[in-house]
Amino acid sequence: MAARIRLSRKGSKKNAFYRIVVADSRSPRDGRFVESIGYYNPMSEPSEIVINEEKAVSWLKMGALPTNSVKRLFEIKKIGM
C-alpha cells in the first residue's frame, strides 16, 4: 500500500473545509482513508490549521508521501519532513 497524506474536502458549496488524512494512493479524494491527522479551514480569518504533529511525523517516517498542498501546510506549522 502506497500511503499519501492529503486533503479530503468537506463542507458545503463555496464553504470548503478540509481534513488532513492518510489514505491509500489509489482511493478517491473523499473516499476511504486510514487515519485523520488534522484539519484545515481556509474560510476563517486567519486560516485555521490543526495537525497532530506526532501522528504526522510517525506517518512520514513510515514512508507516507504528502501532497504539495499538505507539504505547504506542514511548512507553515513547521512539522519536520
Summary of the structure (lengths in Angstrom):
residues: 81
radius of gyration: 12.1
end to end distance: 20.2
largest distance: 37.1
contacts: 212
relative contact order: 0.24
helix: 23%
strand: 41%
